[in-house]
Amino acid sequence: MVKSATDRVRTIVVDDDSDGCAILAKLLEKLGCDARACTNSECVSIAETFHPDLAILDLAMPETDGFQVAEALVSRGLRPAMLVAYSGFGDQETISRCKQAGFDYHLLKPAEWDTVYLGG
Amino acid sequence: MKMILISRYLTAVGLVLAAWAFQALVGHNFGEVFVFVPFLIAAVLTSWLAGFRATLLSLVLGYLVVALFYVNPASPLILGKDNVVALGIYVVIGLSTGLLAESLHRAVRDAEALAGRLRVTFQSMSDAVMVTDAQARITSLNPKAAELLGRSEEAVIGLAIDQIYSIRDERTGQEIDNPVSQILRDGLLATQTDHLILLRPDGSSLPIEHSAAPIQNKSGEVDGAVLVVRDVHERREATRLVQESERRFRRVLENMPVGLIAFDEAANIIVWNKECERLMGFSATEIVEHENALELILPDPIYRHKILRQWQERGNSYRNWELDVCTKDGSTRTLAWSNISREFPISGWASWGIAYDVTDRKRAERHLHRLLAAAPVGIYQTDAQGDCLFVNERWCEIAGISRDAALGSGWAEAVHPEDRQRVSETWYGVAPVGKEFHIEFRFLHPSGEIRWVDSRANAIYDEAGEVLGFLGAVTDVTSRMKAEREHALYMHLLENMNEGVSLATEEGTIIYTNPAEDRMFGYEPGELVGRNVAIQNAYPDTENERIVGAVMERLKTEGSWTGDWQNKRKDGTQFVSSSQISALELEGSRHYLCVQRDVTEQRRAEEALQHSERTAQHRLALLDTIYDTAPVGLGLLDAELRYVRINRLLATMDGKTPEQCIGRPLRELVPELADRLEPIYRRVLETGEPVIARELHGTTPADPGNERDWLASYYPVHGPDGSVVGVSSVVLDITERKRTEESLREADRRKNEFLAMLAHELRNPLAAIRYAANISRLPNLSETDFDVAEVIERQVEYLAHLVDDLLDISRITQGRIRLRREIVNTETIVRRAVEAVRPALEEKEHELTLDLYSGPLPVSADATRLEQVCQNLLNNAAKYTERGGRIRLTTRAEGGQAVIAVSDSGVGIPHGLLTQVFDPFVQGEQTLDRSQGGLGIGLTLVRQIVELHGGTVHAASEGMGHGSTFTVRLPMVESTAAETSHSRSASCDHSTAKRVLVVEDNRDAAKMLQLILKAAGHEVTLCHTGTGAAELAGEFLPDVVLLDIGLPGKDGYEVARELRSTESLRGVRIVALSGYGQDADRAKSQAAGFDEHLVKPVDTETLRALLS
């Protein structure tokens, strides 16, 4: 299951909840991703070097929310192949807003790990 | 005369002969010239004696004698010169003497003739004439005078006139002065003609007139008088006779039985006889002496002038015209007047008239006219051709036209157009032949009224049998015709009516029944007549008398009786009739008229109806009550949108009583709503379709300014003909409901927000925990770079804290928190709180400034709770302030209060939200990018706790972006000496850890309890069914069992009893967890062996207390 760094899906997890962010990144790492956890403010700069294939963005974050982070990535040509919204809010409005913002998936916390994986 | 003339000529001849003789005797002694002298003398003598013509003869004869015998007898006619002169003288003297003598002779002759005539006259005068001298002695008198005086002429000559002429006044008998004496004395002419009487010597007397005149001589002296006396005895007698005759005539006239009146030219009445006096009361004197007597008898000037004019117009003679005169007593009489006017020989023009009194006749005529006029039948008179001459008033009244309009053929216009031709033809067919006329027809009045008349007329004939005209009478038979029609109508009615009618005598004998009566009683037509009414009665004999008696009594007193009657038909069957019996007088005797109707069926129907009416009334009363007491507004409006009915509730909504609303229009009662309501009402009125559940929002005059909501339905109200006559409205005041709904919606919205937030807040730690769990299950656990357990612990703690907050707010909201008060110094609390939140502040790099009061600020407070307040305020400041912001906490004493103020440089609070920030679940702007996490209950807890402490909390902000300040004020207490305790809540006291068995079929609830209890350091085992609970408890041996009551299979009570019966579990505390908290529930759980009864959701504080 463990693949080389080049084979592995480069995943970036952005969440203001540091515990949740870190542990998801850790889980994805365990599941074979090349996962990195970061805060919303760090995201763009990391992506510029990391070029993630998958971005898992929390939506409700202070100062810069998930939508803004996604827009920042897209505007800088850093859009990963898969853009996933990952939120505690699962209402229809949030979901449709995600589609509008160009997210490929919306996952509701706490998503099953295999779902996350398959999504990757 | 001839003899006289001859003698004169003979004288002339004789004298000439004498002269001739003388000449012959004397010869020619005197010459030729003197020849003529004798003859001249003869001529003069002749002229003296025999007149002028004899003188001429004498002259001629003298000349002839001279010429023939004395001058030249040969040529007698040739005289010499001397002879010629002589002849001339002869002729001149002879002629002039002849002429002179002639005139002298004539004068003498004339005087003699005059004297003779005078004498004769004097002698033959019929008046007595006496002449006196200046001494009044009689010088002469004529025979008449002598006769008058009764003396001879000779006897009185020379006597003084006084002696023989004695006169007296006839009337007085006084002697009257002799007029001759008067004249002689006074020289004045005296004449007296009246009343003189001459006393004669024989004692008799004569009526005389006398006059006296003086005789004056040439010198004008009076030397005598003439007294002329006339015997007027005969004349007077003649006059007396004439007067007598006239008197007789007058008496005749006077006493003529007709009035006689004469007028002169000036219209003065000159004759007025006794009949006139009698007729008119004025005496003849009054009339004749009156200057304008006509005015007396014709006082009316207009009438008088009319009469006078008629007189003038009618000429000299007219007969029998009527004159209304006024009598002295003022009454009016009518005279028939005939009159003739002409110039009479003596009296001149006069108008003589006779007058008859026709007053009585006229009165009779007028009376007759009035009689005709006032006759109760219409009377008309026509000429022979049938043209109307007269109609009386009654006729006019019947015909409906005026008298003038009726005259001629005008009457036909009054005849009803449909009858006109028939009447006209009949009438003008009858008239020429003078037959009787009889016809019935109608008059049509201009008013449209119709009069039926019976008109009859008979011809009137003159003596010769010719038709003079017709006299007819018209009788108004309208009422008769009406009566006939009515009779026919009544008969028709009687024959055809459904009610039975019978007429009976007082004894009860039926004399009339109508067909309905016969049918009703089952008899042949007329069969009942002659029978007694008793056979119609169905009452038994015993009762009959009483009932009939009562009816008869009633009839006697009231005249009529109305009621139901039990009847018997001919076949014996019975029926009930509604009868009306009335007493009436017919042909002088009492009868009873009975009108009845078979009401057997009707009575049954009525009873049913009455029953249903009672029921309906009952229902109506019920409806009324419901209407008035219904908890909804009910109103009924008519088509003009006026309230016909309104119940109290609806009226109250409009601020009125129902009575004030009735009859008033909708617009007047709710002017602000009318614009919206009226179209609805109209629509219902027009379409007949109800309008259901229409919501309405507005204000009413009753409660202006307070907007209310109603839910109203409008239903059409149909009249008997199905048309919509009104609208019934049902109005529900839903203001409170709307408010409740609104607040519920708001609460629901907040709840949803809260749930979303809660979910969000829960998902984060859950996610972390899940992944931690995932990781721990992964094979390569050897990696130690990540402390999975630590993550889980942290997240669970967060969750527990979350749950605590939730439970706190629930508990505080329900007032179930109990403060553990102690005297604490505010600073202690503040510092403790700052320490607790410092990690969060540091994480967001906020700069916290503490500005603490130097002195003590002792308050009586639950230290834990107050610390919670401060923590929440600080957390709140940290949350809503951008990273690296400034937060300042100040404490101070102010007016006996301890003040804790937390201000920040954060986002601030919109002004409108200042009062709401303390409400549950209210957060700042709800956007993901601004999401600060948390449940929005922190400030709610702050306020609730502060208020529990008797303090206040206040939020202030300059607005968005200007930060905010929360200020808590708590009452200070006297002393801080007691401030020693630093006790913390039991939750942190791990020494009291208990073994807890949670029996709860809701796994999540059980899990949550487990989490909470575990977080508090207790050992927890879960059991999800009742059946295995006791067994598990026997193994686990808990200190406390938290036992849900509503368990599937075996309920909590049963489990409790099992636990209590288990020996090994002696002393265990059994706590009931129930959704029910009533006393009965508590009692029941206690009976089952529970120690405590907690109502879900169980707050952590209670749990802590329970387990400590």
Interface residues (C-beta under 8 A of the other chain):
Chain A: D17 D19 G20 A22 I23 L24 K26 L27 K30 L59 A60 M61 P62 E63 T64 D65 G66 F67 Q68 S87 G88 F89 G90 D91 T94 L108 K109 P110 A111 W113
Chain B: A756 A759 H760 E761 L762 R763 N764 P765 L766 A767 A768 I769 R770 Y771 A772 N774 I775 L778 N780 F786 V788 V791 R794 Q795 E882 R883 T927 L928 D929 R930 S931 Q932 G933
